[in-house]
C-alpha cells in the first residue's frame, strides 16, 4: 500500500455517533488526568548547570564541575551499596531483584530473568506534599 492510496483519518470529534444520538462536544466531557497536568519538561545536565550558575552565583565552569562531581559521588556510593539521601529531595538506594520467569513479548516464549540489582528512589515527604 502506498502513501497516496491511504485515506486520511477523520478526527474522532468529527465522526457522528452511529445511532446513539448527537455526538458529545469536547467541552462537555470530563477532563482526563493527562489534560489536567502540565506537559512534562526535561531538565538535563546543561539546564541544571545553568540553574546552579543563577542560584549559587558560580561560574559556568565551576557549576558544571560541581554537578559532575556530585553525580559521580552519588553513582560511586550506589555502586558500593550505600544509600544516598538528598535532604528535601529524596533517597537513592540499591535493591536486589530475585530471579524470575518472564515472557518474551513477540513470541510468548517463557524466559528466565536473572537476579540483579536496581536503583530505587523514594521521594522526600516534604517534596511529595508540595507537588
C-alpha positions in Angstrom: 0.0 0.0 0.0 1.4 3.4 -1.0 1.1 6.6 0.9 -1.0 8.2 -1.8 -3.7 5.4 -1.5 -4.2 5.8 2.2 -7.3 7.7 3.2 -6.6 10.4 5.8 -8.2 9.6 9.2 -11.0 11.8 10.2 -10.8 13.4 13.7 -12.7 11.5 16.3 -14.8 14.5 17.2 -15.9 14.9 13.6 -17.4 11.4 13.4 -21.1 11.2 14.4 -22.0 8.5 16.8 -23.9 5.9 14.8 -27.5 5.5 16.2 -26.6 6.9 19.6 -27.9 10.4 19.4 -25.8 13.6 19.0 -22.1 13.4 19.5 -20.7 14.9 22.7 -18.8 18.1 22.4 -15.2 18.2 23.7 -16.2 20.8 26.3 -18.9 18.6 27.9 -16.5 15.7 28.6 -14.7 15.5 31.9 -11.0 16.4 31.6 -8.6 13.4 31.8 -5.6 13.4 34.0 -3.3 13.9 31.0 -5.3 17.0 30.0 -5.1 18.5 33.5 -1.4 18.0 34.2 1.2 20.2 32.6 3.4 18.8 29.8 6.5 17.0 31.0 9.6 19.1 30.6 13.1 17.6 30.8 15.8 19.3 32.8 19.1 17.9 31.7 22.6 18.4 32.9 23.1 21.6 30.9 19.9 23.1 32.3 20.9 22.1 35.9 24.3 23.7 35.4 22.6 27.0 34.3 20.3 26.9 37.3 23.2 26.4 39.6 25.0 29.3 38.0 22.0 31.5 38.6 21.2 30.3 42.1 24.7 30.0 43.6 26.5 32.7 41.6 29.2 30.3 40.4 30.9 30.4 37.0 29.5 28.0 34.5 32.8 26.0 34.5 32.7 25.7 38.4 28.9 24.9 38.4 29.5 22.2 35.7 32.4 20.7 37.7 30.4 20.7 40.9 27.4 19.0 39.3 29.6 16.4 37.6 31.4 15.6 40.9 28.1 15.3 42.8 26.7 12.9 40.2 29.9 10.8 40.3 29.9 10.7 44.1 26.2 9.5 44.1 26.9 6.9 41.4 30.0 5.6 43.3 28.1 5.4 46.6 25.3 3.4 45.0 27.8 1.1 43.3 29.3 0.3 46.8 25.8 -0.4 48.2 25.4 2.8 50.2 22.2 4.8 50.5 22.3 8.4 49.4 19.9 10.9 50.9 19.4 14.4 49.4 17.5 16.4 52.1 14.3 17.8 50.8 14.5 15.8 47.6 14.6 12.1 48.4 16.7 9.0 49.0 18.5 6.8 46.4 19.2 3.2 47.4 20.1 -0.1 45.7 17.7 -3.0 45.9 18.2 -6.6 44.9 15.8 -8.3 42.5 15.1 -12.0 42.6 15.4 -14.4 39.6 12.0 -14.8 37.9 10.3 -16.2 34.8 9.2 -13.7 32.2 7.5 -13.9 28.8 9.1 -12.7 25.6 6.5 -10.3 24.1 7.0 -11.2 20.4 6.8 -15.0 20.7 5.2 -15.6 24.2 8.2 -17.8 24.9 9.0 -18.2 28.6 12.4 -16.9 29.6 14.4 -16.9 32.8 15.3 -13.4 34.1 18.4 -13.5 36.3 18.6 -11.9 39.7 20.1 -8.4 39.8 20.2 -5.0 41.4 18.2 -1.9 40.6 18.4 1.7 41.8 15.4 2.8 43.8 14.3 6.4 44.7 12.0 7.4 47.4 10.7 11.0 47.3 11.0 13.1 50.4 7.7 13.7 52.2 8.0 17.5 52.1 8.6 17.4 48.3 5.8 15.0 47.8 3.4 17.2 49.7 4.4 20.3 47.8 3.6 18.7 44.4 
